[in-house]
């Protein structure tokens, strides 16, 4: 399978940006962004879809860390 | 250095102030105004002599200060040069990019590291199925080379792309891929062993991820752009956080100091 060329890459990135914008505007409600999601799936190789989905989660997490700071999980209470 | 500057400033100030004090006894007039008034009046010889003397003093101060500044500058340059030599010595001891490579370029010609001796090289490792990072970095690298190309005083910088995915990136795949970037970009591939050898020399980490039903996969790898001097020495590297302007300026500086 040949790698996407520059036009195909651009089409995929554009579809990704539109989907991400829709998700941002709709509180990550994928049901509200179905049309963008199918465009994204159509324009990007399946591996890239998986990669970008994970990448968005990571970027969101990173953003949260930077704005809210790190909240350590509730560990076991100190032994009395 | 600040002391000298202060001294010079003081001298200048005196030059304005003194005639005023002598003529008007320091009445509240603007120094510039009194200066004009002073020169239009009949010249008092002793004042004239004092003025000349002040000018001479100013000149001497400037000359003295200037030569001192010159000395400081010379010492500074010497120190910079010494630091640069020290850096080169240290880099020669680093076991990075000291080895060689022998790979096929995107036209099918065999190329070794020796072929690129004598020119500045920017080197990036990646793969053609890369979703976003490699195209971004290669575009950045191409833009840097294009910017440096515009400066006729600088030697040409050769951009290289070595695949970390020899399984899929054969010669035609690379030929297809490099077209999207700088016209001088050379894509390099080889057998799994050859590619691994080339990467190991630059401590490049590359691991293919799991294959999906289409046999597609993503290769996790080191994202660095390496700068190599005309004598094949690894000089610097740029990570993803470094933007185009930063890299261009850095290379410009490396080329400038290399000539010294």
Interface residues (C-beta under 8 A of the other chain):
Chain A: X1 X2 X3 X4 X5 X6 X9 X12 X13 X45 X46 X47 X48 X50 X51 X52 X55
Chain B: X128 X129 X131 X132 X135 X168 X173 X176 X177 X180 X212 X213 X214 X215 X216 X217 X218
